[in-house]
Amino acid sequence: SEQSNTPKLVVFTEYKDTLNYLYKKITCLLGKEEAVEVIHGSLLREERIKAQERFLNHAEVKILLATDAAGEGINLQRAHLMVNYDLPWNPNRLEQRFGRIHRIGQTEVCYCWNLVSADTKEGVVYKRLLEKIETARKALGGRVFNVLGKLHFEGRPLRELLLEAIQYNDSAEVRERLFKKIDGALDQTHLQELLEERALVRDIIDTTKLHQIRQEMERAEARKLQPHYVESFFLEAFKHLGGQIHEREGRRYEITRVPNKIIDRDREIGHGAPVSKRYERVTFEKELVAVRGKPQAAFLCPGHPLMDATIDIILEQNRDLLRKGTVLVDEINAHSLPRVLFYLEHSITDGHTTSIGEPRVASKRVLYVEIDCEGKICKLNYAPYLDYRPLREDEPSIEYLLSLPEFQWIDKELESKAVAYAVNGPAKDHFDEVRKQRHELIEKTRIAVKERLLREISYWDYTAEQLKLKELTNKPVGRITSQKAREKAEELSSRYQKRMEDLEKESRLNAQAPIVLGGVVVVPAGLLAKIKSDGDAESYTSPPTDTQASAAKAREIVMEIERKLGFIPVDKEAEKLGYDIESKNPSTGKLRFIEVKGRVSGADTITVTKNEILCSLNKPDDYILAVVEFIDNTDYKVYYVKNPFRREPDFGATSVNYKFSELIERGFNPVECE
């Protein structure tokens, strides 16, 4: 079928010769070679990745033929149909193959056909094994695949059973004995014991720690720039570079042309899958990657090669602008004092080195530091520039503004002050966070490596000694000699030593000095409104009606309401997170995020920033816009508005005005309704 949502098929075979045979037959049947991709062990790593990318993203590629070179570590989720043309000796590899398509996020029902030569001696035994696996799978909710690799049949691997079947399966007695071994290995009680043995997590997380983890996840979800801002950026940048992208389903796009400059840049900087010339579907939202009945989409986010190459070119073209800096306007700030915002890059390296001999970067983060005219320094979070806009043509020029007395405190020394503050503040926090995460991961990995490799080394050492004794007494030893067993033990010992050395290098973290990428002079709307240029003061917008005092009063009113409702509120306004109050349900630990706006009764509009809108869209069920209407000095009304904003602002917008009357009409009295 030529439909773009036609199911894709993966066919696994044990042998490359069989793969070549199938390729000739299938391409002849279909009449076009471009419909079939192949992955086998003779392909270089880069060629395998390219074949995987074409299978995932090209609509015309329908079938992937593969040996077990594609059986582990590769995502083939674009397909949900699989055929095992011939079957492996180890049943665990069946699970590894099926796991390439049956992954978390797969929305289609996955089907797998295992082809068995039923009229052969070993085929009869393998068929019995597959039937018992299916029975156990239904009884254990599918988890039987987790332990297939640990199955033994009265102490013997499946390979030996199948060889015995080939040699002696003519008699019903031998066949029945083999069937009993299969049935015993797949006994439900035995499988349950294996499942418990393989359980990765044995500890029970206490309620307090569980709540802390969930709260951090909720905060991260509320503050993320993905997908709204990242999508806006990529669409603008990609078109600017000559790319062609078209929206198909809601928030899902087809890329019909990727410019050569992006493909070439990926070849220079890329380390993973290559950039394709076109993509059947891409999306910026995880939940839209797999939509039933539609082609699976590539998830575009920082880290995807297409996104990284695009960002790299845009930065190269505009990096000098970051250092040059600019002047931006903070529209919702009624203060009359300017600030300077610095953005710094902080890197943490480990003991590894890159191909050119430089320390490998383990973590990199952009830090934001703001300094005011009084020398007060503070850390800002997560892209504060989104809330600021550039100067308009009818406003004073940058040169004129910087010549005014209010800006004469700005000098080159501010940059060194920002760096010094970052070293002892946000950069240190970044290092402590990465060190803690890295330490926990490395310790868990060390334990797992020791358990697995030392057990294997002991096994092959013991096997080598036993085989050596047999060789000295001229007893048959089979295909594996004591020399081969000893070489295997030494190989594993070398691998163990190298892995331990790698983990040691990964644990040696070093914090680099923060590097200033650029700076911005932030002009509050209150200051801009006071400035007269050419004697015309009427051309400037008046400052917002809510002053710092009224905003603080509105937050205190809302926090008191939250306490009455049984929540535990915390004022987060100073951190500029996209919300003012973080309110916790003490019984569940769940958070809700509240943005507070105070207005005098009869006001025309309420101004909200881009960060506030993005935060509400990230957490639509847990975000509240609290509007405090001040009727007079003592009387007020409070309205809670849920789902206050329906869509993200345009790419160039930094704030949006909403009608005050419309918002309070959609609101409700929180004390009466909750």
N, C-alpha and C positions, 0 to 999 in steps of 0.2 A: 504494500500500500504506500502511496505517496503522502499520506496525511502526516502532519508534523508530530502528532501525538501517538503514532504507531508504536506499540510496545517494542522494546529492543531486547535482543536475545544474546546470552553469553553461553558459549559451548566450550567445555573443558575436556581436554584429552591428556593422557599421560605422556604421549610421545610426539616429538616434532614431525616425524614421518607421517603419522596419522593426521596431524594438523595440516600439513601440506596437501595431503589427499583430500581432506574436507574442504580446504580453501578452493581447490580446483573444481570440485563438484558443486559447491554452493555458488561460486561466482559464475559458473557456467549456467546453473539453474536460474540465477537472478539476471544474468546478462550484463552485469556491470560490477567491476572490481571495487569501485569506490564505496560500495555498500557494505564491504567487509573489512574489518581491521584484524590484525593478528598481534599477539604478544607471546614471545617465547624466550627462553634463556639465552639465546644467541644474540638477542638485540641489546644494544648499549642502553644504559639507563635513560639517556636523553630520548632515545627512540621509543622506549616503552612509555615514557611520560607523554610524548607527542601522540602516540596511538591511543592512550587513555583519554587525552583531551579531545581528540577527534571523535571518539566514540561517545563521549559525554555531551559534546556541544554541537556537533554537526548533524543536521536533520537527515542527511542522506545516508549516514552510516547506521545500519540496522543491526548488524551482527558482529560480535567479537569472538574470534577463535583464540583460545589461549591454552598454554600448558600451565603447570603450577607456578610458573614465574609470575603469574597474575593472581595466584591463590591467596596471597597474604599481603597486607599493607597497601592495597589499592582500592580506591572507591569506585565501584561500578554501579552505583545506586540508580543511575539513569535507566538501567534495565530492571525488570522484575520477573524475567523468564530465564531459566537456566537448564542446560542439558549437560549431564556428565556422560560423555560419549563412552569412555571406559573408566573403570573405577580403580582407586588407589589401594595399595596394600594396607595403609593406615586409615581407618575410618575417620580419624580426626581431620584429615584433609578434606573430607566431604563438608564438614562444618566450616572450615576455613574458606572453601570456595563459595559456599552459600552465603557466608558472612559478607562477601563483597557486594551483594545486592540487597540482602536483608539486614539493613542498618537502621540505626535510630534516625527518624525523619522520613523513612520510606512510607508512602501513603497507599501504595498499591499492594494487593495481595500477591505475594511472591510464590512462584511455582517452580519446582525442580523435578526434572525427570532423570532417573538413574537408569542407564541402559545396561542390562545384564544379559549375558548369553545363557539363557535359562537351560539349554540342553547340554551345557558342559558340566563337568563334575564340580569345578570350583564355583560355577555360576549358581548352582543349586544352593550351596552353602552361603554365598554372598546374598542371595535372594532372601534366605531365612534371616540373615543378619539385618537386612533392611526392613523386613516386616517387623522384627522385634524392636528395632529402633523407633519405628513409627508408633507401635503400641506404647512404648515407654514415653515417647514424646507427648502423646495425648494425656497420659497419666500424670506427668510431671510438668505440664504446662509449657512444653517446648524446651525446658532447661537441660534435657539430656545431651544436647549438643555441646554443653559446657565441659563435659567430662569424657567425650569420645576418645580423646588422646590418652586417657589413663586406663582404658579398657584392656584387660588381659583375660585370656580364656584358660582358666586353671593354670595361670602362670606362664602362658604361651601367647605370643603376639599373633595377630590375624594372619600374617604372612605364612607362619608355620602351619596353621590350620588349613589354609588354602592349598599349600603344597601337599599336605597329607591327603586332602580331598582328591587332588589330581592323581596321586599314586594309588590310593586304596579305596576310593569311593564306589567301587563296583558293588560292594556288599552292603546290604541294608543295615547290618550291624554297625559298620564303620560310620555310615551316614547318620544313624541315630545317635551314636556317641558324639559326633561333631555337633549335631543339633543341640544336644544337652549342654555342651560347653558354651554354645552361643546363648542359649536360654539362661544359663547360670550367670554369665557375665552381665546380662541385661536384666537381672532380677531387680525389681523396683526397690527393695530394701538396700541392696548393694549400691545401686545408683544414688539413692538418697544419701548414703554415707559419703560417697565420692563428692557429691555436691557440697555437703557441709565442710568436707576437708578443703575444697577449693575456694570456700567463701573468703573474699578479700578483707571484709570488715567484720571483726569479731567484737569490737568494743561498742558499747552503747553510749551515744552522745548525750550528755546531760541536757536538761531543758534549757538552762541558761545559755550554754554554748550554742545550742541549736537556734535559739532566738537571735543571738548575736550574728550568726552566719546568715540567717535569713534577712536580718535588717541591713547588713552590708550589701547583700544582693539586691534588695529593694532600692537602696540609695544609688547603687551603680546603675540600675535600670532607669531610675528617674533622671540621672544626669547624662546619660549616653547621648552622643551626637548621631549615632546610627539609629534609625536609617534616614531621618528627615534631612539633617544638614549635609550628611555625606552624599545623599542622593542628589540634592540641589547642586552641591559642588561638582560632582562627577558629570552630571548632564551638561553643565555650563563648560567645564574644562574639556570634556571629550569633544563636544561640538567645536569648541575654539581650536582644537588641534586637527580638525578635519574629519572626525569620526561621524558615522551615520548610525543613529539609534532611534528606534521608534517604539512607542508604547503599544503593547498588544492587549493583554488582559490588564486589569487594574494593578498598577504599580509593578508590572512585569513587562520587560522590554526585549525587543529583538535588536541585536547589533548586526547590521548588514555589511558594515565595512569598518575595519580597524586600520587606521593609517599606518603606513610603513615605519614612520618615525617612532611610533609606540612599540611596534614589534622589534625594531632594531634596538631601542633603549632597553627592552626586557632582556635581549641577548647580552647586553653589557652588564646589567645589574642583577638579573634574575638568578635564583637558586633553586626554584621549584619547577612546577609545570609551566610550559611556554605559553605565551599569548597566542591565541588563535586568530585567524583572519576574520572570523565571524562567529557569533554566538547565537544559537537558536533562541535561548531565553537567558536573561539575567535579571536579578532582583536585588534589592538592598534590605529586604526583610526576611528573616529566617523562616517565618511561618508561610512565606510565599514561595519557598524553594521548590516544594513538591505540592502541586495542585492536582487533584484527581482529574484524570482525563486530559491533562495538558502536559507539554514537555517539561521535564525537570529543568530548573533554572540554576545557573551558576550564581553563587552568593558573592556579590561584590562588596567588599569591605577592605579596610586597610590590611594588607597582607596578601590579598589576591594579586597575582602578577599584573593583570590589566590595570588595576587601581594603582599599584605601586609605580608602574612605568609612567602612567599619566601624571601622578603627583611629582615624580622626579623631573619630568620635563617642565611642568609648570613652575616648580621651584627654581630650576636652572634659568628659566626665562625671567623670573621676577625676584630672585634672591637679593639683588642689589636694592630693591625697593624696601625690603625688610630692614636693612641696615640704614637706609636713608631716613626711614620713619615718616610720620605724617601727623596730622591733627585730626582728631575725631571728636564728635559731639555726643555727650551723654544727655539725651533729651529728657529723661525723667528725674534728673537731679537739679534741684533748685538752688544748690550752693553757688557761691560766687568765686570759689577758689579752684584753679586748675590742678591737675595731677599728671604724673608721668607713669605710664605703664610700660614695663620692660618684659620682654619674653625671652627666656633663656632655655638652652638645651642642656640637659644633664644626662650623662651616660655613665653606666656602670659596666666594667669589663671583668672577665674572669681569666683563668690561667691559660686558656687556649689562645692560639694565634690564627690569623686568617692566612690565605694563600700568599699574601704579600708581606707576611711577617708582623702585622699589626695586632694588638690585643683584640680579642673578639668581644663585641658588645653583647652583654647579657640582658641589659634593659636600657631603654632610652625614654626620656619623658620631657615634655615641654613644661616649664615652670613660669608662672606669671607673678611678678612683683610690682606693687604700686607704691609710689612715693608722692607725698603732697608737699606743699610749700613750707610746712612747718617741720619737715624732716621725718614725719611719721611714715613708717614702712609697714606694709602688710602683704600677705599672700592672697592671691585671688585664685579661683578655681575654674577650670574647664571653660576655655574660650570666652573670656569676658568681653572680647571685642565684638561679639555678635550683637551686643546690646548698644553698640555705638554706631553712629552714621558719619559719613564724610560731610565736609562743609558743602553747602549749596552755593550756586553761582551768585545768589543775591546776598550772600553773607560775606563778612570780611575775609580777605585772603590770609593764607598761612603766614606770609611774611609780615603782614600788618599786625596780626595777633601776637606773634612772637616778639614784636618790637614794643609791646605795651608793658608798663611797669609790673603788672600781675604775673608776667612770665619771665622776669629777669633772674629769678632764682634758679632757673634751669641751666645747668652747665655740664661739662664732661665728667665731673666728679660723681654725678648721680649714678653713672654706670658701675663704677667700682663699689659704691654703696649697695647697689642692688645685688652684685655678685657676692659681697661679704654677707649680706643678709641671707641669700639663698644657700650659701655653704652651711651655715649654722641652723637653718630652718628647713625649708621644703626639700633641699637636696639631701639633708641628713635623714629626713623622714622617708624619702624615696629609697635610700640605701638600706635603712633598717627594715623596711617592708620587703624589699627584694631578698635581703639576707635571710630573713625569717622563712620566707617561702622556699628559697633555694635549699636551706638547711633541712627543712622537713622533707622535701622531695628527695634529696640526696641520701638521707638516712634510710628512707623507705626503699630506695633503689639498691643501696648497698646490701640491705638485708635480703632482698629478693635475689640479687646476683649471687651472693654467697650461698644461699640455700640451693639454687638451681645448679650453678656451675660446679661447686664443690662436690655435690652429690654425683654429678656426671663424671667428674675427674676420679672420684673414688671408685665408681663403677668400672671405668676403663682401666684403672690401675689394677684392680682385682682381676678383671677379665684377662689382662695381659699376663698376670702371674699364673692364672689357671691354664691358659693356653700354652704358656712356656713349659709347664709341667707335662702337659699332654705331648708336646713336641719332643721333650726329652725321653719319653717312654714310647715314642713312635705311634701314639694314638691319633686317629683322624681328628682334625680340628675344623674342617669346613673351609669356607671362603675367607674368613677373617683369621689372620695369623697373629701371633703374639706381637710381632713387629708393628703390624697395622694398629693393633689395639694400643700399643705403647705410643705410637705417633698420634693417635687420637687423644690420648690423655695429655700429651705434651702440648698439642694444639689448643686444647681446652684450658690448660694451665696458662699458656701465653695470652689467650683471650681474656681469662680472668684477671691476669696482671694488668693488661692494657685497660680493661674496663675500670679497675680500681684506680689506675693512674688518671684516667679521664674524669672520674668522679672527683678525685682530689683537685684536679685543675678547675673543675666547675665550681668547687667550693671556695676557691681563692678569689674573692671578689675585691675589686678596687673601685672606689668612687673617683671619677674624674672631676676636674674643676668645671663648674657651670660656664657655658659659653653664651654670651649675649648675642641673640639673633637680630634684635632690633628693638625699637621703642616707639611709643605713641604718646603724644601730648593729648590729654583728655580735657576738653572744655565743657564744663557743666552748662546746661541750658540757662541757668540763672545768671551766669556771667555773660553769656552771649547776648542775652536780652538787654543787658545794661550798656553794651558797647554801641556807640554811635559811629557810623561811617558816613562821611560826606554830609553830616547833619540830618540824616534820615533814620530816625529811630523806629518809625512805624512799620518798617519792612521786616522786623524781627518778631518771632513768635514769643508770646509771653511765657514765663516759666510755669511749670505745673502748679496746680492749686494746692497739692498736698505738700506741706512742709515736713522737715525731719521730725518736728515735735508731734504733728498730727499723725504721721505714719507710726511713730512709736506708741502713741496713745491707742491707735487702732489695733496694733499688734497685741498690746496688753489686754484690750477688751476681748479679742478673740481667744487669747490664751486662757483667760478666766472662764470663758464659755467652755473651752475644751476640758478644763478641770472639772467643771460642773457635770459634764457628760461622762466623766470617768476616765478621761485620757490623761497622759502625761506629756504636756507640750514643752518644746525647747525652742528658744528663739535662735534662728539660723540666718537672720537677715544680713549680718556682717560678712558671712561667707559667700554671698552672692551665688547661690546654688540654683537659682531658678524658682525658689520658693522661700517664704519667710519663716515658716514654723514647721517643725517636724513633730508630729503628735503620735504617741505610742499607746496602743491598747495594752494595758498591763497584764491582762489574762492570756492573750495570744502572742504578744510581742510584735504584732503587725503594725506597720507604720502607715500614716497618711500624711500627705504633703500639702500645706496650706499656703497660698499666696494671699496677702492681705492688702487691700486697697481702701484708704480712707478718703471720703469725698464729702464736701458740704452739700446739703440737700439742694437739689435743683441743678447740680453740675451737668455739663453737657456730655463729657466723655470720660472714659477711664483708659489710660495708656498702659499697655503691657509690653514687655520686652520679648525679643525673639527667644531668649533662653527660657523665659517663663512659659511661652507657648509650647516649645519643644518638650519641656518637662511634663506639661499636662498631657501631651500626646503620647509620651512614653509610658505614663502611668494613669490612663484614663479613669480607672476605677478607684484610684486612691488619691487623686488630686482634687483639691477644692479651692475655688476662688472665693475668698471671704470679703465681702464688701460692707464696710461700715459707713452708714449714712449719718453724718452729723447734722442734726436738726437745729440745735443751738448749743450753747456751752455745756449744758448738762444732759441733754436728751440725745439719744441716738438709736438707730435701728441696725441690726446685723442681718445680712443675707448670705447664705451659703449657696454657691452655684456649682453644681457638679457637671462635668464634661463642658466646661465653659467655652472651649475653642474647638472648632470643627476641622480646621486644616492648618498646616504650617504656613508661615508667611512666605512671600516670594524671596528669591535668593538675595536680592539687594536690600530687602527691608530689615530694619533693626528693631522696629517697634510698630505696634498697630493700635489704633484708637477704636474703642468700642463704645456704643451709646450707653450712657449710664442708666437711663430709664429701661432699656431693653434687658440689661444684665440683671437689675434688681427684680424685674418682672419674672425672669426665669428662676430667681432664687427662692429660698424658703427659710423660715425661721428655724435655726438649728436646735434651739431648746425645746420647741414644740414638736418638731418632727422626728428627732432622733431618740 
